[in-house]
Amino acid sequence: MIREEVEAYNHEKILPKVKRHPTLDKSEVSGPTVVVKEEHRNLQIKKKKNEFSLKLCYCHNDTHWKDAGITWYGEREGFGSSGGACGYGDAVAKPPYNCMISAGGPSIYQDGKGCGTCYEVVCDHPFCTKRPVKVMISDECPGCTKSAVHFDLSGKAFGALANPGQGDQLRNLGELKVKYKRVFCEHPNSKIAIHIDPGANPYYMSFAVKFVNGDGNFECVEIQPEGEAYIKMERMRSAVWKLNAGRALKGPFDVRLTSAVTKTVLVAKCVIPEKWSPSAIYHSHVNFAVPKFVHKKPVHKKPIHHKPIHRKPIHHKPIHHKPIHRKPIHHKPIHHKPIHRKPIPRKPIHRKPIHRKPIPRKPIHRKPIHHRKPIHRKPMHRKPIHHRKPCHHKPPHKTHK
């Protein structure tokens, strides 16, 4: 039973039943951040004492390329249009974006939920380098509906697909068919920045989140005024989030971000100061981590059918052991010769007599004991003893038994 289930997995009979994310062909995977809450489904096959289990896993970077159409807009080496529907403003023309942005069709933009997401695009035209180019969604292209998925690239991003010196020739073609896939966003040496909206005030907070690694977009954005709990903000059909509290909010503010796909949580402490101002940009000290991994091709192993081995039964003949007759062992008596030892000649010991000198002692002269004086004691005069009165004792009362 276990072998049949493993074969079904290897032949992709189980995988089509997995629910896909609405924006991705496969699910997505996250890396460690400052505060992490990961919800991922792992796809593993474990065999432990006739046990079989399947766990499904999110894979963020899509391993399969899909078809899409691309066009370009704006200047030939420009960044499309300043501002854009996502609200990034002129930051798309500066590092780390460097004009490598794109407007997305309805299936990519998704009413603002796709702002900040990153994709790799590669074309197979003779003018193209056949190398993928990474772009970030920063604008909306509502009229891009000819194909199910459409990217309206900036002039610089479109030209990056071409061979050296053939950028203008590729742009003159207008629309191209390409392959694309969703990937992690990675902005080197940059931290998350909060761009306050020009119309924000103490009663109405609004800002855009920029330079986001990882998923690039958010499921939830929360703000925490000083001494209060986190308050959930509302998306404004772009990368801008708003909060109409109806009361004055006091800073400094913490911002808590929850990524859209991997559900990773990141907290930017005191990113908005107490005395903030509209249109200002405040940089944090944190960003989402970008996990590094290598895609492995699935290995489809052919099932091994072992032929049954029929062996002839082995009949063992009984083994009859002959009795072992051993001769008795006769030990000869051992006669020990007497040992004659020679006497040891010893010399007589002559000791000299010890002559000790007499110890001269002084005579002891003791003083004579003089006779003591006689002790004269006075005679004792005692009173005469008169006849005492007789004692009349009462006889004890006897009890008659």
C-alpha positions in Angstrom: 0.0 0.0 0.0 2.8 2.4 0.8 4.6 1.7 -2.5 1.4 2.5 -4.5 1.0 5.8 -2.7 4.6 6.8 -3.3 4.3 5.9 -7.0 1.1 8.0 -7.2 3.0 11.0 -5.8 5.9 10.5 -8.2 3.5 10.5 -11.2 1.9 13.7 -9.9 -1.5 12.1 -9.2 -1.7 13.9 -5.8 -0.3 17.4 -6.6 -3.2 18.6 -8.8 -5.5 18.4 -5.7 -3.4 21.1 -3.9 -5.2 24.5 -3.7 -3.1 27.2 -5.4 -2.7 30.8 -4.3 -4.8 33.2 -6.5 -1.7 35.1 -7.7 0.8 32.2 -7.8 0.9 28.9 -9.6 2.6 27.4 -6.6 2.6 28.4 -3.0 5.3 30.5 -1.3 8.1 30.2 1.2 9.6 32.7 3.6 12.9 33.3 5.4 13.7 34.4 9.0 13.0 38.0 10.1 13.0 40.0 13.3 9.6 38.7 14.5 8.5 35.6 12.6 5.2 33.8 12.4 5.4 31.3 9.6 2.5 29.2 8.4 3.8 26.9 5.8 2.7 23.5 4.5 5.5 21.0 4.0 5.4 18.4 1.3 7.2 15.3 2.7 6.8 11.6 2.4 7.7 9.7 5.6 7.7 6.0 6.1 7.9 4.9 9.7 6.8 1.4 10.6 4.2 1.1 7.9 3.1 4.8 8.3 2.7 7.1 5.4 2.1 10.9 5.6 1.9 13.8 3.1 2.6 17.4 4.2 2.2 20.2 1.6 4.6 23.0 1.4 4.5 26.7 0.3 7.1 27.5 -2.4 7.3 31.2 -2.9 9.5 31.4 -6.0 7.5 29.7 -8.8 9.5 27.1 -10.6 7.3 27.1 -13.7 7.3 29.8 -16.3 4.0 31.0 -17.7 2.9 32.9 -20.7 2.3 36.7 -20.6 2.3 39.7 -22.9 4.5 42.8 -22.4 4.5 46.4 -23.7 6.3 49.5 -22.6 5.4 53.1 -21.8 7.1 56.4 -21.0 10.5 57.5 -22.2 12.8 55.0 -23.9 15.2 54.9 -20.9 12.8 56.2 -18.3 10.8 54.8 -15.5 7.3 54.9 -17.1 5.4 57.6 -15.3 6.2 59.4 -12.1 3.9 58.6 -9.2 1.9 55.6 -10.4 -1.2 54.1 -9.0 0.7 52.3 -6.1 1.9 55.7 -4.6 5.6 55.2 -4.7 6.2 58.6 -6.4 9.5 59.5 -7.9 11.3 56.8 -5.8 10.9 54.4 -8.7 13.6 56.4 -10.6 16.1 56.2 -7.7 18.0 53.3 -6.1 17.1 50.6 -5.2 14.3 50.5 -7.8 16.4 52.1 -10.6 13.5 52.4 -13.1 13.1 48.5 -13.1 9.4 48.7 -12.6 6.2 47.7 -14.4 2.5 48.4 -14.5 0.4 45.3 -14.1 -2.8 44.3 -15.8 -5.9 43.5 -13.7 -4.7 40.0 -12.9 -1.4 41.3 -11.6 -2.5 44.6 -10.0 -5.5 43.1 -8.2 -6.9 46.4 -7.0 -3.7 47.4 -5.3 -2.9 44.0 -3.7 -0.2 43.4 -6.3 1.7 46.6 -5.5 5.3 45.9 -4.5 5.4 42.3 -5.8 8.3 41.2 -8.0 8.4 39.1 -11.2 11.0 37.8 -13.6 10.3 38.2 -17.3 12.2 36.6 -20.2 11.6 36.8 -23.9 12.7 34.4 -26.7 12.9 36.9 -29.5 16.2 37.1 -31.6 16.7 40.6 -30.3 16.5 39.3 -26.6 19.3 38.1 -24.4 17.3 35.1 -23.2 18.2 36.2 -19.6 15.4 37.0 -17.2 14.8 40.6 -16.0 13.3 41.3 -12.5 10.7 44.1 -12.3 8.5 45.4 -9.5 4.8 46.3 -9.8 4.4 50.0 -9.1 1.5 51.1 -11.4 -1.8 49.9 -12.9 -2.6 49.2 -16.5 -6.4 48.9 -16.7 -6.5 48.6 -20.5 -4.0 45.7 -20.6 -6.6 42.9 -21.2 -5.5 41.4 -24.5 -3.8 38.5 -22.6 -4.7 36.9 -19.3 -1.4 38.3 -17.8 0.1 41.5 -19.0 3.1 43.7 -18.0 3.5 47.2 -19.2 7.2 47.7 -18.5 9.1 51.0 -18.1 11.3 51.9 -21.1 14.5 50.9 -19.2 13.1 47.5 -18.1 11.9 46.8 -21.7 15.3 47.6 -23.1 17.1 45.4 -20.5 15.6 42.4 -22.3 17.4 43.2 -25.5 20.9 42.4 -26.7 23.4 45.2 -26.4 22.7 47.9 -29.1 19.3 46.4 -30.0 17.1 48.0 -27.4 15.4 50.5 -29.8 14.8 47.7 -32.3 13.1 45.6 -29.6 11.0 48.6 -28.4 9.9 49.2 -32.0 8.2 45.8 -32.0 5.6 47.1 -29.6 4.1 44.0 -27.9 5.9 40.8 -27.2 5.0 37.3 -25.9 7.2 36.4 -22.9 7.5 34.0 -20.0 7.2 35.1 -16.5 7.2 33.9 -12.9 6.8 35.4 -9.4 10.0 35.8 -7.4 11.1 37.3 -4.1 11.8 41.0 -4.0 15.4 41.9 -3.1 16.6 45.4 -2.6 20.3 45.2 -1.5 21.5 47.4 1.4 18.1 49.0 1.9 15.7 49.0 4.9 11.9 49.5 4.9 10.9 53.2 4.6 7.6 54.9 5.6 6.5 57.7 3.2 3.9 59.9 4.9 1.1 61.0 2.7 0.8 64.8 2.1 -2.7 64.9 3.4 -1.9 63.1 6.7 -2.6 64.8 10.0 -2.9 63.8 13.7 -6.5 62.7 13.1 -5.9 60.9 9.8 -2.7 58.8 9.3 -1.8 57.7 5.8 1.5 56.4 4.4 3.1 54.1 1.8 5.6 51.3 2.6 8.7 51.2 0.4 11.8 49.1 -0.3 10.2 45.8 1.0 12.1 42.6 0.5 10.5 39.1 0.4 6.8 39.0 -0.7 6.7 42.7 -1.4 3.1 43.1 -0.5 1.1 42.9 2.8 -1.9 41.1 4.2 -2.1 43.5 7.1 -0.5 46.7 8.3 -1.0 47.9 11.9 0.2 51.0 13.7 0.7 51.5 17.5 0.6 55.0 19.0 2.5 55.6 22.2 1.0 53.8 25.1 -1.7 52.1 23.1 -2.4 48.8 21.4 -1.9 48.1 17.7 -4.6 49.5 15.4 -5.4 47.9 12.0 -5.1 50.1 9.0 -7.1 50.0 5.7 -5.6 49.6 2.2 -6.3 52.4 -0.3 -6.3 50.3 -3.5 -2.5 50.8 -3.7 0.6 50.5 -1.6 -0.8 53.3 0.7 -2.5 52.4 4.0 -4.8 54.8 6.0 -6.3 55.1 9.4 -9.1 57.5 10.2 -9.0 57.3 14.0 -11.3 60.2 14.7 -9.0 61.5 17.4 -5.5 62.8 17.7 -2.9 60.1 17.8 0.4 60.7 19.6 3.8 59.4 18.5 6.2 57.9 18.3 4.6 55.1 16.3 5.5 51.4 15.8 4.4 49.8 12.5 3.7 46.0 12.3 3.8 44.5 8.9 2.4 41.0 7.9 3.4 39.7 4.5 0.7 38.6 2.2 1.8 35.1 1.2 4.3 33.8 3.8 2.5 35.5 6.7 5.8 36.7 8.1 5.5 39.4 10.8 8.0 42.3 11.0 7.9 45.2 13.5 9.5 48.6 12.8 10.0 50.1 16.3 9.5 53.9 16.6 9.8 54.3 12.8 7.5 57.4 12.8 8.8 60.0 15.4 6.7 62.0 17.8 7.0 65.2 15.7 6.4 63.8 12.3 5.4 65.9 9.2 3.4 65.2 6.0 5.3 64.1 2.9 8.3 63.1 5.0 10.1 59.7 4.5 11.2 57.8 7.7 13.6 54.9 7.4 13.5 51.9 9.7 16.3 49.6 10.8 14.6 46.3 9.6 13.6 44.5 6.5 12.3 41.1 5.5 14.9 38.4 4.9 15.3 36.8 1.5 15.8 33.0 1.7 18.3 31.5 -0.6 17.6 28.1 -2.0 18.2 26.0 -5.1 15.4 24.5 -7.1 15.8 20.8 -7.6 14.2 19.0 -10.5 11.7 16.3 -9.4 13.0 12.8 -9.9 10.5 10.4 -11.3 11.6 6.9 -10.4 10.2 4.0 -12.3 8.6 1.4 -10.1 10.7 -1.7 -9.5 8.9 -5.0 -10.0 10.7 -7.8 -8.4 10.1 -11.3 -9.6 9.3 -13.8 -6.9 12.2 -16.2 -6.3 11.1 -19.9 -6.0 13.7 -21.9 -4.2 13.7 -25.7 -3.8 13.3 -26.9 -0.2 16.5 -28.1 1.4 16.2 -31.5 3.1 19.0 -32.0 5.5 20.2 -35.5 6.3 20.5 -36.4 9.9 24.1 -36.4 11.1 25.1 -39.4 13.2 28.1 -38.8 15.3 30.4 -41.7 16.1 31.2 -42.0 19.8 34.7 -41.0 20.7 36.7 -43.5 22.7 39.6 -42.1 24.4 42.4 -44.0 26.1 42.8 -43.5 29.8 45.7 -41.4 30.8 48.0 -43.0 33.4 50.1 -40.6 35.1 53.5 -41.8 36.4 54.2 -41.0 40.1 56.6 -38.3 40.6 59.4 -39.0 43.1 61.0 -36.0 44.5 64.6 -36.2 45.6 65.3 -35.1 49.1 67.1 -31.8 49.3 70.3 -31.8 51.4 71.3 -28.4 52.3 74.7 -27.6 53.6 74.9 -25.9 57.0 75.8 -22.3 56.9 79.0 -21.6 58.8 78.5 -18.6 61.0 81.2 -16.8 62.9 80.6 -16.4 66.7 79.8 -12.9 67.8 82.1 -11.6 70.4 80.8 -8.5 72.1 82.7 -6.3 74.4 81.4 -5.9 77.9 79.8 -2.6 78.6 81.4 -0.7 81.5 79.2 2.0 82.8 80.4 4.7 85.0 78.6 5.1 88.3 76.3 8.0 88.6 77.4 10.3 91.4 74.4 11.1 93.6 74.2 13.8 96.2 73.0 12.7 99.7 69.6 13.9 100.7 69.6 15.7 104.0 66.1 15.9 105.4 65.1 18.1 108.3 64.1 16.2 111.5 60.4 16.3 112.3 59.8 18.1 115.6 57.2 16.7 118.0 54.0 18.5 117.9 52.5 20.2 120.9 49.8 18.3 122.8 46.3 19.4 122.1 44.4 20.3 125.3 40.7 20.1 124.8 38.1 21.4 127.3 35.8 18.8 128.7 32.3 18.8 127.5 29.6 19.3 130.1 26.4 17.6 129.1 23.0 17.9 130.8 21.8 14.8 132.6 19.1 12.9 130.8 15.9 12.7 132.9 13.5 9.9 132.6 11.4 10.4 129.7 7.6 9.9 129.7 6.5 6.6 128.4 5.0 6.6 124.9 1.5 5.1 124.8 0.9 3.8 121.3 -2.6 2.8 120.3 -2.8 -0.7 119.0 -3.8 -0.9 115.3 -7.3 -1.9 114.5 -7.5 -5.4 113.1 -10.0 -6.2 110.4 -11.9 -9.5 110.8 -12.0 -11.5 107.7 
